[in-house]
């Protein structure tokens, strides 16, 4: 279990009579006023009762006091069972703030919420129901961007192979607390550049854990020029992308394809197409016409799915409509390959790796 950093408790309230199933873990650094808006969105949740843990990461302004004042003037006792507001003695970064909140969590599920984001009323209840009915390790929804940019993100189902090309799922997700603790919480990234959530999802993939996608807009992500993702993350990533890829490969089992020059990306694309074509030939030889059709779909799917750079290249080569049709096959590709008997899958992969190397 991750250890909490030293902190000062500013507010603590325990309710022994009510047992919440979800804890809202809020990390705050210089976003005290935005945090009060996030808390307002929690009061409107349809989930009957929730716990709240707020960690102020030694904000140099009055953020902690602003949040404390909110609890002094709002009627929150009917919605919040257990409430804890703490402040780090030093600034430790986002990963350690979330780990401190994790160490204070008493419920079976934890929702990760940065202080400047918000939730729609049905968010927690809907995600909890999805998590409990699916048996997955986490549940996430569509996310609405607001502020300096308006858009929708998190619009893809859980596809383990897609994480090799980059992150596509935001940190706003409902996670099983025991799973997050077993994984050691959030890893502190080099230079604290802000890919803690991506690293966590890669750890899920390493252990065969899955996420449940809820195709509803339940969360709101604030975009502003001073946000962490648009400043320190961008600057560090642009300069050190190759080192970041090497760091990820040293901590995870999968291969990562971001941070390569264009020539290498094109070679990886062609190698992926060859890999899927090899499956096609194998299907024709051993599995009959039905498998041939599925494998041909697999070949197209491998060509259509890509990271941002490779996706742009494909869009120019084949057009937007054709690329959109290719993407539809991705889920079918994965399910079909996983359905093959282990012996057959191992045999064909062994031959392929001998001839072409790892895809």
N, C-alpha and C positions, 0 to 999 in steps of 0.2 A: 504494500500500500504506500502511495507517495506521501512523503512527510510534508507537513505544513511549514511554511516559513514563519519566523517569529512575528507575532502580531499583537495589537492592542484591541481588546473587545470594547466597542463603543455602544453596542446595544445587543441584548440577548433576552429573548422571551420564549419560554417553553410552555407548551400546552399538552399536558399528559392525557387529556380526555379525547383529543382528536388525533387520528393517525393519517397523515397525508401519504400519498404514494409517489409524489413527484416533488423534487427540490429544484427550484430555479436558482442556478449558480450564476451570479452576476459579477463580472469583473469590471472595475472602474479605475480609470486613470485620467484625471482632468475632465471628466464628463459628468460632473455631479448633476447639472440641470437636465441633461439628456437622460440621466439615470432616473430622475423623478418621472419623466414621461414613460420610461420603460415600466416603472412600478405602477403607474396609472393603468397601463395596458394589462398588467397582471390582475388588478382588481376586477376587471371585467371578464375574467376567464370563466368559462362554463364548468370547468373542473371544480368540484365542490369545495375542496380545501387543498392548499399547497403549502410547502415550506419554502422559505427564501433565505439564501445565504449571499451576502454581498461582501466582496473583498475590495477595499480601496488599496491600490498598489502604491501607497505613499505619494499621493497626488500633492504637488507643491502649492496648489490653490485651496479653496474652501470646499472642494467636492464632497469630502466626507461629512462636513457640517451641513451642507445642503441636503444630503440624503437623510441625515439624522433629523433635520428639521421637518422633512416630509413625513417621517413616522410620527412626529409630534403633533401634526395638524390633520392627518388623514385618518379616516375610520377604516382601518385595515384588519382589525382583530377577527372579524367574521370570516375573512377569506384566508388569512395566513395563520397557520398553526404555530410552527416554530420559526422564529426569525433570529438571524445572527448578522450583525454588521461589525466587521473587523477592519483594521487598517495595518498594513505592513509597516514595520519600522524602517525598511529601506525599499527602494524600487527594485523588484525582482523580475519584472516582465510578465507577459500574458500567460505563459505556460505555468509558472509558479503560482500566479494568482488563481488559476483554475484548479491547480492541485491543492491549494489551501482550502478552497471551497469544497473540493471533493472530500478532504479529510473531515470536514464538518457536516457532511451529508448523512442523514439518518434514513432516507427513503430508498426503496428498491430502484427508482429511476431518477436520473438527473438530466436537466435541460440546461445546455450551455447558452448563455445570453450575455453578449457584450453590452455595456451600459448605454450605448447610443442606439441600440436596436429596439424593436418593439414586436409585440405579438397581437394577432387578431384574437377575438374572444374564444373561438373554438379550438385554438391551437393545441393546448396541452391535453385536453380531453381526447381530441381526435388522434393525436400522435400516440397517446398512451394506449388507446384501444387498438390502433394499428400494430403497435409493438407487442401487445399481449396476444393478439389473434394470429400474428404472423410467426411468432417464435424467433424473430430476428434479434440481433444484438443492439440495433439502433433503428430509429425511424426518423425520417426527414421529409420535408414538404417543399412545395414551390415557395420561392422567396421573392417578395416584391421589393425592388430597389426604390428608394425615395430620397428626396433632397436634391443634390446636384445632378443626379442622373435617375431616369425612370426606365426600368427594365424588369424582366422576370428571369430568375436564375434557378438552379437546382432542378432543371426540367428533364432529367435523364434518370432512368431506373438504375439500380445498383449493378454495375458491370465491372467485375474485378480487374479484367484485362485493361480497362480504360485508364486506370490509375497509373499505368506505365508512362502515359503521355502527359500527365498533369492532373491537378485537382479539379473536380467539377461539382463538389458537394461542400456547402458552407458549414461552418462550425455549429450553426443553430440546428441542433438535433437533440432528440430524446434518446439517451443512452442508458443501458442497464448498468447500474452502479457497480455491481460485482464484476462485470466485464471490464469496465474502465479501471477499476482498482487492480485487477489481475494483470492488465497490460502495463501497469506502472504509471497510469495517468498520462499527462502530456509531457513529451520530451522537450527539453529546452534546446532550441535550435541555435546553430552557430550565429553569432552576431544578433540573436533575437530578432530575426528578420520576418517572422510572422507566418510560417507554414506549419504551425503546430497541428492544426486540424487535418491537413493533408497527410502529415506523418502518422497521425492516429489512424486514419482510414487505411493507410498502407499496412499498419500493424494488424488491422482487422483482416485484410486480405491474406497476410502471412499465416494467420491462424484459421483461415477458412470461415470466418464470420461474415455475416451478410447484413445489409441494411434494407429496410422496407421503405419504399418511396410512396408517399401520399400525394397524389396529383391534385392538390388543393393549395391555394395561396393562403398560408397560415401565418407566415412570418414576414417582418419588414426589416430590410437592411438599409441603414442610413449611409448615403454616399456624400462625403464632403471633402474638400481639398486637403484638410489637415488630417484625414484618417490615416491610420497606420499602413493600411494596404496600399495607399496611393502615394506614399512618401518613402519611408525607410525600406519597405519591402521592395518596391520597384527599383530603387537605386541599387540596393545590394544584389538583387537578382540579376539585373542587367549586367553587372560587373562580374559576378561570381557564379554564373549559372552552371558552368562545368563542375566547379567545386561542390555546388549544392547537389548535383546529380551523383557525384562520387560519394558524398555523405549519405544520401538516401540509399545507395546501393550497398554501403557498408553496414546499414542498419536493417535492411529488408531483403527478402528472398527474391523479389522480382527484379527484372531489368527495367531501366528507365531510359526513355528516348528523348527527353527534353535536353536542351543545351548542346545539341549537335549542330555543326554547320550545315548549310543547305545541301551540299554534296552528300554528306553522310545521311541526312534525312531522306534524300531520294533513294539512296542505296537500301535503307531500312524499309522504305515503302515497297521497292521492288522485291526485296527478300521476303516481306510479308506476303506479297502476291504469289511468289513462287511456293511459299509454304502452303498456302491455301490450295494452289493448283495441285500440289503433291497429294493433298487430301482428296482432291477431285479424282485423280488417277487411281488412287487407292480404292475409292468408293466404286468406281466403274469396274475395277478388277475383282473386288471381293464382296461388295454389298448390294449390287444390282441397280436397277434403274431409279428406284425411289431415292436411294442414298446418293446417286449421281446428281439428281435434281437438288437435293439438299446441299451437297458439296459445292455445286455451282453457285448456289446462293451464298454459301460461305465464302467463296472466292470474291464475289462482288462485295460482300460485307466487309471483308478485310481491307479492300481497296477504299471503301467509303469512309471508314472510321479513322479519325486522326486527331492529332493535337492541332492547335491553332495554325501553326505554320504550314503543316502538311495539308490541313483542311483548305487553306487558301489556295495552295498549289492545285489541289484537286478541283476546286471550284472553277478555277480558270481553265483547267484542262477539259472537264466533262460537263460543266454547267451546273447551276444550282438545283434544277429539278431532278436531274439524273443522280446527283449526289444525295439528295434527300431520299430517293428511292433506295439507294444502296444502304443507307443507314438502317433502314427498317429490318435488314436481315441480321443485324448484329446479335440480337438476343437468340435467334434461331441457330446461328452458328455455334454459339457457346453451348446451348442446351444439347444440340446434336452431338458435338464432339464429346461432351461429358457422358452422354448416354451409351457410347461405345463400350464394349467389354474392355476391362483394364488390360488384358493381354494383347488385344488387337491394337489398342491405342499405344501401348508401350513399344510394340514391335515396329509400327510405322514411324513413330517418333525416333526410335533408335536408328533406323535407316536414314531418315531425313537429316538428323544431326550429323551423321557420318558424312553425308554428301554436302550439305549446305552450311552446317554450323547452326548455332542457336538462332532462332528467329528474333 
